[in-house]
Amino acid sequence: MGYVAKVNLVLLVFALSLVPSNGLATPDTSSQRMPRIRPMASIFRQQAKPRELGIRRDTTSTASQGEPLSKRERFRRRGMAAALFSTYFTVMGAKCALPSVLSQLTAPTIGLSFDGWTSKPQTLMAQQLTLATFAVALGKLLLGPVIDRFGGVLSLQACLSVLMVMLAIIASANNFITFAVAWLVVDFVFSSCWAGCINAVHQNFPENEWAKQIGMIAAAARTGNASAFFIFAAVLQWCNTHLPADGQPWRLVFGASAALQAVSIALLAYFGRIKPETVGEATVTSEKDALRSQPASTVKSSLATLRKEAATPEFWLHLISRSSLMVFGSFLLFVPTLMSQVYGFSNSQAAQVGSVLAIGCLVSVTTCSQLYATLTKRNKIIGAVSMCSLATLCSLAQLAHASGIITLTAGLSTLSMFLWGFAFAVPFYIPPSMFALARGGKESSATISDVFDIAGFGLLAVFNGYVASIQHNSVAAWIPTFQVLTGCSIASLVSLSLAIFFE
């Protein structure tokens, strides 16, 4: 096991050790204590008053916060938390399949067939990435109201079923057109998974557990990223020594990604059938809350809520911040390429550095997400400024290296990738998702969550296509990329701070 692999494994074990032992459990929270781990302790000392959280007291079908949970309800919540964790773990793991084997797909001997195409395989793949990102943006535009109408749990089952079929088709594909069409469908369906999870959280958990569950889903995403890069790197290394020269190890990667979706589908189907218990009578404090207590949403009501929230400045500020951080975080896809072409890592080592960034995200969400809801507005702003400033410094370090101002060693660059993920995760996942749950409620939480992502994926379509097309083995060619990423982190710093201020 190489040096990078050892460091990566230690970081992954450390990150998982930070997840509370009841991380997937949801016991009675009336006597629950805050976790002992408190990053940035000076920020987290002061607790927030309920009205400072910017959260409306929405009614929920689950047991109220002050009531003890029955054994059946505790089992249901634990199972649903595990199902949502598994869902985003397997989905984000599957998304890492393409960057892990991108160079193999275009290789003359083991890749796809590009017969009949006049453009170079690398050019076609760059165009494919651009189209796939537009497919995600289109899915965000269309699927949010549908998720709000049919519910997150049912929507996730349908989406994962489609994902499983498409990934299996890719695993057996021989020509580029089959791969291209299937991957477009994968990205279109993938677009609904985060919004589906957000809606499922509202369906199945009380308000005081929202931040915790969002953090656990975010942790699942980054655990999936880290584990996938690590496992795929091991699979590729094994194939290099055990398969013939014309073997196609990328088929194993996509096949495994397809099979894992079945686990999440089964969990969602089983625990989704168990109805949440109600304890006592929910308090309805307004006509709007009364409407939200109805069992079903309609596209019309979902869009009406969206229009109302879109008239507030904090909605647009969250959208700007989320979109900027989406571009910033998407650099994960190109970390293996950067490390192999600029820092001289092998393909397997470069893939492992991608998991280092994912582990940084995991450490951040497991230690900070549950604490976010307890902060005062002032301390939330300080935390957002601190995290986004650290993200800016990481991007500036890579920009300075590409510009020749400083020289980063491979070890320092790997460390910067860990801090990159750590700084990015909480500002990206928690504030906009809490806003969507609080303001959207049952009828529009998925729609608002998707709208926040539409602009981001539109920007990603251009950004990913550009980065995929540059001369990767030229250090100077990376300068514009890091200039854009630095600008994104600064934009998020300003917009997120203002969004929290206006809430």
Secondary structure, DSSP 8 states (H G I E B T S, - for coil): --HHHHHHHHHHHHHHHHS-TTTT-----TT----S--SSTTTSSSB--GGGGT------SS--TTS---HHHHHHHHHHHHHHHHHHHHHHHHHTHHHHHHHHHT-TTTS-B-TT--S-HHHHHHHHHHHHHHHHHHHHHHHHHHHHHH-HHHHHHHHHHHHHHHHHHHHT--BHHHHHHHHHHHHHHHTTHHHHHHHHHHHHS-GGGHHHHHHHHHHHHHHHHHHHHHHHHHHHHHHHHHS-TT--THHHHHHHHHHHHHHHHHHHHHHHTS-----S-----SHHHHHHTSS---HHHHHHHHHHHTTSHHHHHHHHHHHHHHHHHGGGGGHHHHHHHTS---HHHHHHHHHHHHHHHHHHHHHHHHHHTTB-HHHHHHHHHHHHHHHHHHHHHHHHHHHTSS---HHHHHHHHHHHHHHHHHHHHHHHHHHHHHHHHHHHHHHHHHHHHHHHHHHHHHHHHHHHHS-TT-GGGGHHHHHHHHHHHHHHHHHHHHHHHH-
